[in-house]
Amino acid sequence: MTAIERSRTVAVVGAGTMGQGIAQVALLAGHHVLIYDIDAALAADGVGIVQDRVERMAAKGRLDPAEAEETARRITAADALEDLAGAALVIEAVVENVGIKQTLFAALEEVVAPDALLATNTSSLSVTELAAGLAHPGRFLGLHFFNPAPLLPLVEVVSGSATDPAAAERAYRTVLGWGKTPVRCADTPGFIVNRIARPFYAEAFAVYEEQGADPATIDAVLRESGGFKMGPFALTDLIGQDVNEAVTRSVWESFFRSPKFTPSLAQRRLVQSGRLGRKSGHGWYPYGPDAAAAQPHTAGPEEAPDKVTVVGDLGPAAELADLLEEAGIAVTSTAHGGPYIQLPGEGQLVLADGKTSVEFTDVVYFDLALDYRGATRIALSASADTGERTLSEAIGLFQKLGKQVSVIGDVPGMIVARTVAMLIDLTADAVARGVASAEDIDTAMRLGVNYPLGPSEWHGRLGRDWAYDLLHHLDERCPGGRYAPSLALFKLGYEAGDDDQDDTGDDA
């Protein structure tokens, strides 16, 4: 199936920010573009805004002036839906309301040619439900662009239950030809990005609600250890707490209130108080000219031990042995037992595994890092029973490696580790249910929300049983189903030849 020819018209219904952005993408790809809005003045304004952007591109040398002039002439406002009759593709970007969208598409179906594709840019509504009542639902699908559409490359190509595979393929090829990166997705709550991304917010909020750490510390750990571009508290302040919570609540309700997607009570209270983030002047953080930037908890200097013993295979943290030696710390290794780092004071330093420090005599947990060499901050957790010397040695050891250290509460799974494990689990489950391929999910999460790695890429790096074991331990300590590993994740461990899922980390 080939892409829609550049000689064919593309129409956009809805002249708001998203409509303008999608129209600009299609226009620069070479199509004649029509913008229609129920408010004719908005449609005219939308055309003018896109034309101004094209002119600015020419002024900056990104378009030849003659090409820019010709391009600007190819976008016009439509006075009525009937003017869209010649469009090969109509993309809707109106208010997120099922009734309004269904009425619109029923009217469009009476206007456009039989071979025209009809697409919705919805980010949260069911493509299958929107197609209900159409005489020809096979040509209807979702094309979910991300804002700002001209800049962000990702487009989710969503097939509803009745979408013809040929129509989805034609839309995919068209978007690819526009210079975007399309990913294929079945019609599921949240599609790919808004479904898979829920733990990035939820686990951070859970650590906060469990009194594990404050927002600034959690954000800093996820950025400086996990490699995420923004922490979830700052990001939801930017998005808007009401918007982010509404998406979370919508996905939760759509999955029949599955504990995997349970919303945060702390975020609910924030919304109820009117603290919606940057737009209201206060969210998790205060904003405004007099607002002081929140600082993460950072431990004071401690003396590093001069020697340690690495017991067993540290797995995802194996590179620490080399880093310690490079820092001048004598490292002895033993293959039996563990995995942990034995400190001189007889305490143990253990990679987050879903258990808690209080369960052991003298253990400090350390969090997962995307790259221990490049990480600039490491989180540690200890219980009230952890020896002062053990905690001091653990802090000093990582400071010797040039890391800032944040000591948090005795939270099972810590911060980065439990977040990554949940992302891996939701991805494995989505792939097993035919939502999307692992490759498309990885692409969507890297391009749609700027993750440092796709969940399946992370899974491959950490080992096939790592996420399962951590979640299994978390589920034992926090029962209720939220952390119960999916059947898909369980099977992945067996497919990789791991026939014992329960013994990792039991010596800690």
C-alpha positions as CSV (number, residue, x, y, z in Angstrom):
1,M,0.0,0.0,0.0
2,T,1.5,3.3,-1.0
3,A,1.4,6.7,0.7
4,I,-1.2,9.4,-0.3
5,E,0.1,11.2,-3.3
6,R,1.5,14.7,-2.8
7,S,-0.8,16.0,-5.5
8,R,-3.8,15.0,-3.3
9,T,-5.4,17.4,-0.8
10,V,-5.1,16.9,3.0
11,A,-7.8,18.6,5.2
12,V,-7.6,19.4,8.9
13,V,-10.7,20.0,10.9
14,G,-10.0,22.2,14.0
15,A,-7.9,25.3,13.8
16,G,-6.4,25.2,17.3
17,T,-2.7,24.6,18.1
18,M,-2.7,21.0,17.1
19,G,-4.7,21.6,13.9
20,Q,-2.3,24.3,12.9
21,G,0.7,22.1,13.6
22,I,-0.7,19.1,11.6
23,A,-1.6,21.4,8.7
24,Q,1.9,22.8,8.7
25,V,3.4,19.3,8.5
26,A,1.2,18.2,5.6
27,L,1.8,21.5,3.8
28,L,5.6,21.3,4.1
29,A,5.4,17.7,2.8
30,G,4.0,19.1,-0.5
31,H,0.2,18.7,-0.2
32,H,-2.5,21.3,-0.8
33,V,-4.0,21.8,2.7
34,L,-7.5,22.9,3.7
35,I,-8.3,24.1,7.3
36,Y,-11.9,24.0,8.4
37,D,-13.2,25.2,11.7
38,I,-16.8,25.7,12.8
39,D,-15.6,29.2,13.6
40,A,-14.6,30.6,10.2
41,A,-12.5,33.4,11.8
42,L,-10.4,30.7,13.6
43,A,-9.8,28.9,10.3
44,A,-8.7,32.1,8.6
45,D,-6.4,32.8,11.6
46,G,-5.0,29.3,11.5
47,V,-4.1,29.7,7.8
48,G,-2.4,33.0,8.5
49,I,-0.4,31.6,11.4
50,V,0.9,28.7,9.3
51,Q,1.8,31.0,6.4
52,D,3.7,33.3,8.9
53,R,5.7,30.3,10.1
54,V,6.6,29.4,6.5
55,E,7.7,32.9,5.9
56,R,9.9,32.8,9.0
57,M,11.4,29.6,7.8
58,A,12.4,31.4,4.6
59,A,13.8,34.3,6.6
60,K,16.0,32.0,8.6
61,G,17.3,30.3,5.4
62,R,15.4,27.0,6.1
63,L,13.3,27.4,2.9
64,D,14.1,28.9,-0.5
65,P,12.1,32.2,-0.7
66,A,10.4,31.1,-4.0
67,E,9.6,27.7,-2.5
68,A,8.2,29.4,0.6
69,E,5.9,31.7,-1.5
70,E,4.6,28.7,-3.4
71,T,4.1,26.7,-0.2
72,A,2.1,29.5,1.5
73,R,-0.3,29.6,-1.5
74,R,-1.2,25.9,-1.0
75,I,-3.0,26.4,2.3
76,T,-6.5,27.8,2.4
77,A,-9.4,28.0,4.7
78,A,-12.6,26.0,3.9
79,D,-15.9,27.7,4.4
80,A,-17.9,24.6,4.8
81,L,-17.4,20.8,5.3
82,E,-18.5,20.3,1.7
83,D,-15.4,22.1,0.6
84,L,-13.4,19.0,1.9
85,A,-15.0,16.7,-0.7
86,G,-11.7,16.3,-2.7
87,A,-9.5,15.5,0.3
88,A,-7.7,12.2,0.3
89,L,-7.1,12.4,4.1
90,V,-9.1,14.4,6.7
91,I,-7.5,14.7,10.1
92,E,-9.7,15.9,13.0
93,A,-8.3,17.9,15.9
94,V,-11.3,19.3,17.7
95,V,-12.3,19.1,21.4
96,E,-12.0,15.8,23.2
97,N,-15.7,14.9,23.2
98,V,-17.0,11.6,21.9
99,G,-20.4,13.0,20.7
100,I,-18.9,16.0,18.9
101,K,-16.3,13.9,17.1
102,Q,-18.8,11.2,16.1
103,T,-21.2,13.8,14.7
104,L,-18.3,15.4,12.8
105,F,-17.2,12.1,11.2
106,A,-20.7,11.1,10.3
107,A,-21.0,14.4,8.4
108,L,-17.6,14.0,6.8
109,E,-18.5,10.5,5.6
110,E,-21.3,12.1,3.5
111,V,-18.9,14.5,1.9
112,V,-15.5,12.8,1.1
113,A,-14.8,10.2,-1.6
114,P,-15.0,6.5,-0.9
115,D,-11.2,6.1,-0.9
116,A,-10.6,9.0,1.5
117,L,-9.1,8.2,4.9
118,L,-10.7,9.7,8.0
119,A,-8.4,10.2,11.0
120,T,-8.7,11.5,14.6
121,N,-5.9,13.1,16.5
122,T,-7.4,12.1,19.8
123,S,-5.0,11.3,22.6
124,S,-7.4,9.7,25.0
125,L,-10.6,8.5,23.3
126,S,-11.3,5.1,21.8
127,V,-10.8,5.0,18.1
128,T,-13.2,2.1,18.0
129,E,-15.9,4.0,19.8
130,L,-15.4,7.1,17.5
131,A,-15.9,4.9,14.5
132,A,-19.2,3.4,15.8
133,G,-22.1,4.3,13.6
134,L,-20.0,5.0,10.5
135,A,-21.1,3.3,7.3
136,H,-17.5,2.6,6.4
137,P,-15.4,2.3,9.6
138,G,-12.7,0.5,7.8
139,R,-11.1,3.7,6.6
140,F,-11.2,5.3,10.0
141,L,-8.1,5.4,12.3
142,G,-6.2,7.4,14.8
143,L,-3.2,9.6,13.9
144,H,-2.0,10.9,17.2
145,F,0.6,13.7,16.7
146,F,2.5,15.1,19.7
147,N,2.6,18.8,20.5
148,P,4.2,20.7,18.8
149,A,3.5,18.7,15.8
150,P,6.0,20.4,13.4
151,L,8.8,19.6,15.8
152,L,8.1,16.3,17.5
153,P,8.7,13.3,15.2
154,L,6.4,10.7,16.8
155,V,3.0,9.8,15.4
156,E,0.9,6.9,16.8
157,V,-1.0,5.2,14.0
158,V,-3.9,3.7,15.9
159,S,-6.1,0.9,14.4
160,G,-9.6,0.6,15.8
161,S,-11.4,-2.8,15.9
162,A,-12.9,-2.1,12.5
163,T,-9.9,-0.3,10.8
164,D,-8.9,-2.0,7.5
165,P,-5.2,-2.9,7.7
166,A,-4.7,-1.4,4.2
167,A,-6.0,1.9,5.5
168,A,-3.7,1.8,8.5
169,E,-0.8,1.0,6.2
170,R,-1.6,3.8,3.8
171,A,-1.7,6.2,6.7
172,Y,1.6,4.9,8.1
173,R,3.3,5.3,4.7
174,T,1.9,8.8,4.4
175,V,3.1,10.0,7.8
176,L,6.5,8.3,7.1
177,G,6.7,10.3,3.9
178,W,6.0,13.5,5.8
179,G,9.3,13.0,7.7
180,K,7.7,11.7,10.8
181,T,8.4,8.5,12.8
182,P,5.1,6.5,12.9
183,V,4.5,3.6,15.2
184,R,1.7,1.1,14.8
185,C,-0.7,0.6,17.7
186,A,-3.9,-1.2,18.5
187,D,-6.8,0.8,20.0
188,T,-6.0,0.6,23.7
189,P,-6.5,3.1,26.6
190,G,-3.7,5.7,26.3
191,F,-2.4,4.1,23.1
192,I,1.4,3.5,23.5
193,V,2.9,6.5,25.2
194,N,0.1,7.4,27.7
195,R,-0.4,3.8,28.6
196,I,3.3,2.8,29.2
197,A,4.3,6.1,30.8
198,R,2.0,5.8,33.8
199,P,4.6,4.3,36.2
200,F,7.1,7.1,35.6
201,Y,4.6,9.4,37.4
202,A,2.9,6.8,39.7
203,E,6.1,5.4,41.3
204,A,7.5,8.8,42.0
205,F,4.3,9.9,43.6
206,A,4.1,6.6,45.6
207,V,7.7,7.1,47.0
208,Y,6.6,10.6,48.0
209,E,3.4,9.3,49.6
210,E,5.4,6.6,51.5
211,Q,7.5,9.4,52.9
212,G,10.5,8.1,51.1
213,A,11.7,11.4,49.8
214,D,10.6,14.9,48.8
215,P,9.8,15.9,45.2
216,A,13.1,17.7,44.5
217,T,15.1,14.7,45.6
218,I,13.0,12.2,43.6
219,D,13.2,14.3,40.5
220,A,17.0,14.7,40.9
221,V,17.5,11.0,41.3
222,L,15.5,10.1,38.2
223,R,17.4,12.7,36.2
224,E,20.9,12.3,37.5
225,S,20.9,8.6,38.1
226,G,18.1,7.3,35.8
227,G,19.0,9.5,32.9
228,F,15.5,11.0,32.4
229,K,15.4,14.5,31.0
230,M,12.9,15.8,33.6
231,G,11.7,14.4,36.8
232,P,8.0,13.6,37.1
233,F,7.1,16.3,39.6
234,A,8.6,19.1,37.4
235,L,7.2,17.5,34.3
236,T,3.6,17.3,35.6
237,D,3.9,20.9,36.8
238,L,4.7,21.7,33.2
239,I,2.0,19.6,31.7
240,G,-0.6,20.7,34.3
241,Q,-1.6,18.6,37.3
242,D,-5.2,18.6,36.2
243,V,-4.3,17.4,32.7
244,N,-1.9,14.7,33.8
245,E,-4.2,13.4,36.5
246,A,-7.1,13.4,34.0
247,V,-5.1,11.1,31.7
248,T,-4.1,8.8,34.5
249,R,-7.7,8.6,35.7
250,S,-9.0,8.0,32.2
251,V,-6.5,5.1,31.7
252,W,-7.4,3.7,35.1
253,E,-11.1,3.8,34.4
254,S,-10.6,2.3,31.0
255,F,-8.8,-0.6,32.5
256,F,-11.7,-1.2,34.9
257,R,-9.7,0.4,37.8
258,S,-6.8,-2.0,37.5
259,P,-4.4,-1.5,40.5
260,K,-1.6,-1.2,37.9
261,F,-2.9,2.3,37.0
262,T,-4.2,3.6,40.3
263,P,-4.1,7.4,40.5
264,S,-2.2,9.2,43.2
265,L,-4.1,10.6,46.2
266,A,-1.4,13.3,46.7
267,Q,-1.9,14.5,43.1
268,R,-5.7,14.5,43.6
269,R,-5.3,16.8,46.6
270,L,-3.0,19.0,44.6
271,V,-5.6,19.4,41.9
272,Q,-8.4,19.9,44.4
273,S,-6.4,22.7,46.0
274,G,-6.0,24.5,42.6
275,R,-2.2,24.0,42.6
276,L,-2.1,23.0,38.9
277,G,1.6,23.7,38.2
278,R,3.3,26.5,36.3
279,K,0.0,27.8,34.9
280,S,-1.4,28.5,38.3
281,G,1.9,29.6,39.9
282,H,2.2,26.6,42.2
283,G,2.1,22.8,41.8
284,W,4.6,20.5,43.4
285,Y,6.9,23.5,43.3
286,P,6.3,27.2,43.6
287,Y,6.8,29.4,40.5
288,G,7.2,33.1,40.0
289,P,9.9,35.7,40.3
290,D,10.4,35.2,44.0
291,A,10.1,31.4,44.1
292,A,13.3,29.7,45.3
293,A,14.3,26.5,43.4
294,A,13.7,23.4,45.4
295,Q,17.0,21.6,46.2
296,P,17.4,17.8,46.5
297,H,18.6,16.3,49.7
298,T,22.3,15.8,49.4
299,A,24.4,14.0,52.1
300,G,27.4,15.8,53.7
301,P,30.9,14.5,53.1
302,E,31.9,11.2,54.6
303,E,35.1,9.2,54.6
304,A,35.3,6.5,51.9
305,P,36.5,3.0,52.9
306,D,39.9,2.0,51.5
307,K,38.8,-1.5,50.6
308,V,35.7,-3.5,49.8
309,T,34.8,-7.0,48.7
310,V,32.5,-7.6,45.8
311,V,30.5,-10.7,46.6
312,G,28.8,-12.5,43.7
313,D,27.7,-10.9,40.4
314,L,26.4,-7.4,40.8
315,G,24.5,-7.7,37.5
316,P,23.4,-4.2,36.4
317,A,25.8,-2.6,38.8
318,A,28.8,-4.8,37.7
319,E,30.8,-1.7,36.4
320,L,31.0,-0.4,40.0
321,A,33.9,-2.8,40.6
322,D,36.0,-1.1,37.9
323,L,35.0,2.4,39.1
324,L,36.0,1.6,42.7
325,E,39.4,0.4,41.6
326,E,39.9,3.5,39.4
327,A,39.1,5.6,42.4
328,G,41.9,4.0,44.4
329,I,39.7,1.6,46.5
330,A,41.1,-1.9,46.8
331,V,38.6,-4.4,45.5
332,T,38.6,-8.1,46.4
333,S,36.1,-10.3,44.6
334,T,34.5,-13.6,45.5
335,A,32.1,-15.5,43.2
336,H,30.2,-17.2,46.1
337,G,27.1,-15.7,47.7
338,G,25.8,-12.2,47.2
339,P,25.2,-10.2,45.2
340,Y,26.4,-7.3,47.4
341,I,29.4,-5.1,48.2
342,Q,30.9,-6.0,51.6
343,L,32.0,-2.9,53.5
344,P,34.9,-2.9,56.1
345,G,32.5,-2.4,59.0
346,E,30.7,-5.7,58.1
347,G,27.7,-3.9,56.5
348,Q,26.5,-4.7,53.0
349,L,25.7,-2.5,50.1
350,V,23.0,-4.0,47.9
351,L,21.4,-3.0,44.6
352,A,17.7,-2.3,45.0
353,D,15.8,-5.5,44.6
354,G,12.3,-4.8,46.0
355,K,13.2,-5.6,49.6
356,T,13.7,-3.3,52.5
357,S,16.8,-2.6,54.7
358,V,14.8,-3.3,57.9
359,E,14.6,-7.0,56.9
360,F,18.4,-7.4,57.4
361,T,20.9,-6.8,60.1
362,D,23.1,-4.1,58.5
363,V,22.2,-3.3,54.9
364,V,22.2,-0.1,52.8
365,Y,20.4,-0.3,49.4
366,F,21.6,1.7,46.4
367,D,19.5,2.6,43.4
368,L,19.7,1.6,39.8
369,A,21.6,3.9,37.5
370,L,21.3,4.1,33.7
371,D,25.1,4.4,33.6
372,Y,27.1,4.3,36.9
373,R,30.1,5.9,35.3
374,G,28.0,8.8,34.0
375,A,25.6,9.2,36.9
376,T,26.1,12.2,39.0
377,R,23.8,11.3,41.9
378,I,23.0,8.0,43.6
379,A,20.2,7.3,46.1
380,L,20.8,5.2,49.2
381,S,18.2,3.9,51.6
382,A,18.6,2.5,55.1
383,S,16.5,1.5,58.1
384,A,16.7,2.8,61.6
385,D,18.6,-0.4,62.5
386,T,21.3,0.2,59.9
387,G,24.6,0.9,61.6
388,E,25.9,4.4,61.4
389,R,29.3,3.2,60.2
390,T,27.7,1.2,57.4
391,L,25.7,4.2,56.1
392,S,28.7,6.5,56.5
393,E,30.9,4.1,54.5
394,A,28.3,3.7,51.8
395,I,27.9,7.4,51.4
396,G,31.7,8.0,51.3
397,L,32.2,5.2,48.8
398,F,29.9,6.8,46.2
399,Q,31.2,10.3,47.0
400,K,34.7,8.9,46.3
401,L,33.4,8.0,42.8
402,G,32.4,11.7,42.3
403,K,28.7,11.2,43.0
404,Q,26.3,13.3,45.0
405,V,24.4,11.1,47.4
406,S,20.7,11.3,48.4
407,V,19.7,9.3,51.4
408,I,16.0,8.4,51.3
409,G,13.6,6.4,53.4
410,D,13.5,2.6,53.5
411,V,11.4,2.3,50.4
412,P,11.3,-1.1,48.7
413,G,12.6,-0.9,45.1
414,M,14.0,2.6,45.7
415,I,13.2,5.1,43.0
416,V,14.8,4.4,39.6
417,A,14.7,0.6,40.0
418,R,11.0,0.3,40.7
419,T,10.1,2.8,38.0
420,V,12.1,1.0,35.3
421,A,10.8,-2.4,36.5
422,M,7.2,-1.2,36.1
423,L,7.9,0.3,32.7
424,I,9.4,-3.0,31.6
425,D,6.4,-5.0,33.0
426,L,3.8,-2.8,31.3
427,T,5.7,-3.1,28.0
428,A,6.0,-6.8,28.2
429,D,2.2,-7.1,28.9
430,A,1.3,-4.7,26.0
431,V,3.5,-6.6,23.5
432,A,1.9,-9.9,24.6
433,R,-1.6,-8.4,24.2
434,G,-0.8,-7.2,20.6
435,V,-0.9,-3.5,21.5
436,A,2.3,-2.8,19.6
437,S,5.7,-4.4,18.9
438,A,8.5,-4.0,21.5
439,E,10.5,-2.0,18.9
440,D,7.6,0.4,18.3
441,I,7.1,0.8,22.1
442,D,10.7,1.6,22.5
443,T,10.6,4.1,19.7
444,A,7.5,5.7,21.1
445,M,8.9,6.2,24.6
446,R,12.2,7.6,23.4
447,L,10.7,10.0,20.9
448,G,7.3,10.7,22.6
449,V,8.5,11.3,26.1
450,N,12.3,11.5,25.7
451,Y,13.2,8.4,27.7
452,P,16.9,7.6,27.7
453,L,16.2,4.0,26.7
454,G,13.1,2.2,25.6
455,P,11.7,-0.3,28.2
456,S,12.6,-3.4,26.1
457,E,16.1,-2.0,25.6
458,W,16.4,-1.5,29.3
459,H,15.1,-5.0,29.9
460,G,17.7,-6.5,27.6
461,R,20.4,-4.6,29.4
462,L,19.3,-5.5,32.9
463,G,18.8,-9.2,32.3
464,R,15.5,-11.1,31.7
465,D,14.8,-11.9,35.3
466,W,15.8,-8.6,37.0
467,A,12.5,-6.8,36.6
468,Y,10.5,-9.9,37.5
469,D,12.4,-10.6,40.7
470,L,12.2,-7.0,41.8
471,L,8.5,-6.8,41.2
472,H,7.9,-10.2,42.8
473,H,9.6,-8.9,46.0
474,L,7.7,-5.6,45.8
475,D,4.4,-7.5,45.4
476,E,5.1,-9.5,48.6
477,R,5.8,-6.3,50.5
478,C,3.1,-4.1,48.9
479,P,0.3,-6.6,48.1
480,G,-2.8,-5.7,46.1
481,G,-1.8,-6.4,42.6
482,R,-0.1,-3.2,41.6
483,Y,3.4,-4.8,41.5
484,A,2.4,-8.4,40.6
485,P,4.5,-9.2,37.6
486,S,2.6,-9.9,34.4
487,L,2.3,-13.3,32.9
488,A,4.2,-11.9,29.9
489,L,7.2,-10.9,32.0
490,F,7.1,-14.3,33.7
491,K,7.3,-16.0,30.4
492,L,10.1,-13.8,29.1
493,G,12.3,-15.1,31.9
494,Y,11.6,-18.7,31.0
495,E,12.1,-18.0,27.3
496,A,15.6,-16.7,28.2
497,G,16.3,-20.0,30.1
498,D,15.7,-18.7,33.6
499,D,14.0,-21.6,35.4
500,D,14.2,-20.2,39.0
501,Q,12.6,-16.7,39.3
502,D,12.8,-16.5,43.1
503,D,16.4,-16.8,44.3
504,T,18.0,-13.5,43.1
505,G,19.3,-11.3,46.0
506,D,18.2,-13.7,48.8
507,D,21.6,-13.5,50.4
508,A,21.4,-9.8,51.0
